Amino acid sequence: VAGVIVLVTLWASRWLSALARGLVGRVSRHQPPDATLQTFIGSAVRYLVIIVGGVAVLQQLGVKTTSILAVLGAASLAVGLAMQGALSNVAAGVLILALRPYRVGDFIEIGNRKGTVRALDLFVTELATADNLKIVVPNGKVFADIIVNHNFHERRRVDAVLKIPIAADVSAVMAGLRARAEANPLVLKDAPVLVEVTSVLHDGVEIAARAWVLPHDHG
């Protein structure tokens, strides 16, 4: 009977894990399935079933599970105290999965690090910089720091600040900047281009041209 319970437990853990992955994919039917969330939920369901099956096997073999559970509880407490940093990363990973400050593929800024999110799991977030460096950030540090998501909104504004001599024809320069920005194919046409004087200095004038673009065209 214990052997049958082991076989049923292993089969049920795989089947329920696949079922949980499928349910997570159906919940987000209007968006691409989140592979990170599917992996996390599937693994959690599988290990939970295996633990329950293991307790059932021990009971079938006549082992007093109350003493075993007490030992496991004490061991879990000791391991938890020894792995506070790792467990804090797991907790932060769960919160990131729940709150969704960013997703895989977003260009984000964490502290003074910028990069595209390549992978996200329970312990770390992996970034790829513009010059193709791999940056691995613990989730505990990510959640405790300021997160800037450059791809969260549908559009971003580009601000180009230029300094011209005080004797130049300011109106002509501003008109030329506006025409140049409006002719740029990356600039969105449904938002007006703004060109304005931002500062008057002793030796020149600062002019800012502001235009709206899609997030991936901001650079």
Backbone torsions as a table, in degrees:
resi	resn	phi	psi	omega
1	VAL	NA	-39.5	178.1
2	ALA	-63.0	-39.7	177.8
3	GLY	-63.2	-40.1	177.8
4	VAL	-63.7	-40.0	179.2
5	ILE	-63.0	-39.9	178.3
6	VAL	-61.7	-47.2	-179.4
7	LEU	-63.3	-43.8	179.6
8	VAL	-64.8	-38.1	179.6
9	THR	-63.4	-46.5	179.5
10	LEU	-63.1	-41.9	178.5
11	TRP	-66.0	-44.9	-178.3
12	ALA	-65.7	-35.9	-179.9
13	SER	-63.7	-41.9	179.0
14	ARG	-69.1	-42.4	-177.4
15	TRP	-67.0	-45.2	-179.7
16	LEU	-68.9	-32.6	176.4
17	SER	-64.4	-44.8	177.2
18	ALA	-64.8	-37.8	178.1
19	LEU	-63.4	-42.7	179.4
20	ALA	-63.5	-40.8	177.4
21	ARG	-60.9	-43.8	179.7
22	GLY	-64.0	-39.1	179.2
23	LEU	-65.5	-39.3	177.5
24	VAL	-63.9	-39.1	177.3
25	GLY	-65.7	-35.4	179.1
26	ARG	-71.7	-32.6	179.2
27	VAL	-61.6	-38.2	180.0
28	SER	-100.4	49.9	-175.5
29	ARG	-69.2	-26.1	179.7
30	HIS	-83.7	-3.8	178.4
31	GLN	-134.0	160.4	175.9
32	PRO	-59.7	141.1	-179.9
33	PRO	-57.8	140.1	-180.0
34	ASP	-85.9	107.1	-176.7
35	ALA	-64.6	-35.6	-179.1
36	THR	-65.1	-47.4	-179.7
37	LEU	-66.1	-38.4	178.0
38	GLN	-62.0	-43.9	179.8
39	THR	-63.6	-43.1	-178.5
40	PHE	-64.2	-49.3	-178.8
41	ILE	-64.1	-42.8	180.0
42	GLY	-62.1	-43.6	179.1
43	SER	-65.8	-41.9	-179.9
44	ALA	-61.4	-44.2	179.5
45	VAL	-64.3	-42.5	-177.9
46	ARG	-62.5	-48.6	-178.0
47	TYR	-68.3	-32.4	177.0
48	LEU	-64.1	-42.9	178.5
49	VAL	-64.9	-40.6	-179.8
50	ILE	-64.1	-40.2	178.7
51	ILE	-64.0	-44.8	179.1
52	VAL	-63.0	-42.7	178.3
53	GLY	-64.1	-38.4	178.1
54	GLY	-63.1	-39.8	176.9
55	VAL	-64.5	-40.0	179.2
56	ALA	-64.5	-38.1	178.7
57	VAL	-65.0	-43.2	179.4
58	LEU	-62.7	-41.0	177.1
59	GLN	-63.2	-39.7	-179.7
60	GLN	-65.5	-31.1	180.0
61	LEU	-83.9	0.0	176.7
62	GLY	88.3	10.9	179.3
63	VAL	-82.1	136.9	177.5
64	LYS	-75.7	106.1	-174.6
65	THR	-72.8	-18.7	-179.1
66	THR	-64.1	-42.1	179.3
67	SER	-68.7	-37.2	179.2
68	ILE	-65.5	-42.8	178.5
69	LEU	-63.4	-36.2	177.3
70	ALA	-64.8	-43.1	177.9
71	VAL	-63.9	-42.8	178.9
72	LEU	-63.3	-37.6	178.0
73	GLY	-64.0	-43.7	177.7
74	ALA	-65.3	-40.7	178.7
75	ALA	-65.2	-38.8	178.5
76	SER	-63.7	-39.6	177.9
77	LEU	-63.2	-44.2	179.9
78	ALA	-64.4	-44.2	178.7
79	VAL	-64.4	-38.6	179.3
80	GLY	-63.4	-40.5	177.8
81	LEU	-67.1	-35.6	-179.4
82	ALA	-76.9	-20.5	-176.3
83	MET	-120.4	43.1	-179.0
84	GLN	-61.2	-40.9	-179.6
85	GLY	-63.4	-46.2	-179.3
86	ALA	-65.3	-40.8	179.9
87	LEU	-67.5	-33.3	176.2
88	SER	-65.5	-34.8	175.8
89	ASN	-66.0	-38.5	177.8
90	VAL	-64.6	-45.1	178.8
91	ALA	-61.5	-42.5	178.1
92	ALA	-64.6	-38.1	177.2
93	GLY	-62.1	-40.4	177.3
94	VAL	-63.7	-42.0	178.9
95	LEU	-65.7	-38.1	177.6
96	ILE	-64.2	-41.0	177.4
97	LEU	-64.3	-34.0	-177.9
98	ALA	-79.8	-43.3	-174.5
99	LEU	-87.2	-23.4	176.6
100	ARG	56.6	56.0	173.9
101	PRO	-69.1	-20.4	175.8
102	TYR	-157.8	164.7	178.8
103	ARG	-130.4	169.2	176.0
104	VAL	-62.7	129.5	-177.7
105	GLY	103.0	-15.1	178.2
106	ASP	-76.9	147.7	173.6
107	PHE	-95.1	115.7	-172.9
108	ILE	-126.5	168.2	176.3
109	GLU	-130.9	122.6	179.3
110	ILE	-120.8	111.7	-174.9
111	GLY	65.1	-116.9	177.2
112	ASN	-112.0	20.8	179.3
113	ARG	-111.3	131.5	177.7
114	LYS	-120.7	143.7	177.3
115	GLY	176.9	170.8	177.7
116	THR	-91.1	132.7	-178.8
117	VAL	-70.6	117.4	179.0
118	ARG	-98.2	-32.9	-178.3
119	ALA	-153.6	150.4	178.7
120	LEU	-144.6	118.8	175.5
121	ASP	-129.9	-166.7	-174.3
122	LEU	-71.0	-21.7	-173.8
123	PHE	-105.9	-42.6	-172.3
124	VAL	-136.7	162.6	170.2
125	THR	-118.0	127.9	-178.4
126	GLU	-102.3	128.0	179.2
127	LEU	-115.1	151.2	171.9
128	ALA	-120.8	120.6	-177.8
129	THR	-77.9	173.0	-179.4
130	ALA	-64.6	-28.9	177.3
131	ASP	-96.6	21.6	170.8
132	ASN	67.0	40.6	170.4
133	LEU	-95.5	144.8	177.3
134	LYS	-95.8	123.6	179.0
135	ILE	-120.4	124.5	178.5
136	VAL	-110.6	118.5	-176.9
137	VAL	-115.4	125.7	175.4
138	PRO	-60.8	140.7	-177.1
139	ASN	-62.4	-30.6	177.5
140	GLY	-61.7	-40.4	177.9
141	LYS	-71.0	-36.7	179.1
142	VAL	-61.0	-48.8	-174.6
143	PHE	-72.1	-23.6	179.8
144	ALA	-87.7	-8.3	-177.0
145	ASP	-108.4	175.7	177.8
146	ILE	-80.0	129.3	179.7
147	ILE	-109.5	123.7	176.6
148	VAL	-113.1	116.3	180.0
149	ASN	-101.7	111.4	-177.1
150	HIS	-79.7	-12.6	-177.1
151	ASN	-110.4	8.0	-174.0
152	PHE	-68.0	-44.5	-179.2
153	HIS	-90.1	162.5	-174.3
154	GLU	-75.4	-18.5	-178.6
155	ARG	-147.4	157.8	177.3
156	ARG	-133.7	156.0	-180.0
157	ARG	-101.4	135.3	175.7
158	VAL	-101.3	127.5	178.0
159	ASP	-113.8	113.6	176.6
160	ALA	-108.6	113.1	-178.4
161	VAL	-103.6	124.6	-177.5
162	LEU	-123.9	147.5	176.1
163	LYS	-113.1	127.5	-179.8
164	ILE	-121.7	157.5	-179.7
165	PRO	-62.9	154.1	-176.4
166	ILE	-66.6	-25.6	-178.0
167	ALA	-86.6	-3.2	-177.0
168	ALA	-74.2	161.5	177.2
169	ASP	-79.8	95.6	-173.7
170	VAL	-61.3	-42.4	-178.6
171	SER	-62.5	-41.3	180.0
172	ALA	-67.2	-39.8	178.8
173	VAL	-64.5	-42.7	179.6
174	MET	-64.0	-41.2	178.0
175	ALA	-64.8	-39.4	178.0
176	GLY	-66.0	-40.2	177.5
177	LEU	-62.4	-42.6	-179.5
178	ARG	-64.6	-43.4	179.8
179	ALA	-64.9	-39.3	179.8
180	ARG	-65.9	-41.7	179.8
181	ALA	-67.9	-42.3	-179.5
182	GLU	-65.5	-27.4	179.6
183	ALA	-82.6	-11.6	-179.6
184	ASN	-70.9	124.7	-177.4
185	PRO	-65.9	-18.8	-179.8
186	LEU	-81.4	-16.3	-178.5
187	VAL	-79.8	131.5	179.6
188	LEU	-69.8	138.2	-174.3
189	LYS	-88.3	-13.4	-176.6
190	ASP	-88.0	1.3	177.3
191	ALA	-126.7	130.0	-176.5
192	PRO	-68.2	146.4	174.3
193	VAL	-81.7	130.2	-178.6
194	LEU	-109.0	125.6	175.4
195	VAL	-123.7	124.1	-175.2
196	GLU	-147.4	157.6	174.0
197	VAL	-83.7	123.6	-177.9
198	THR	-101.3	-23.6	-178.1
199	SER	-160.7	144.5	174.3
200	VAL	-115.9	116.4	-177.8
201	LEU	-105.2	176.9	-178.3
202	HIS	-71.9	-22.6	-177.7
203	ASP	-122.4	8.7	179.9
204	GLY	178.8	-176.3	-178.5
205	VAL	-128.1	134.7	175.9
206	GLU	-96.5	128.2	-179.5
207	ILE	-121.1	136.6	178.5
208	ALA	-115.8	129.2	173.3
209	ALA	-107.7	125.3	-175.1
210	ARG	-121.8	124.3	-178.7
211	ALA	-137.7	154.0	-178.0
212	TRP	-103.7	136.1	-178.7
213	VAL	-138.0	170.2	172.7
214	LEU	-72.4	152.7	-176.0
215	PRO	-54.8	-41.2	-176.9
216	HIS	-75.5	-8.8	177.1
217	ASP	-99.0	0.9	-173.8
218	HIS	-63.3	-39.7	-179.2
219	GLY	-62.6	NA	NA
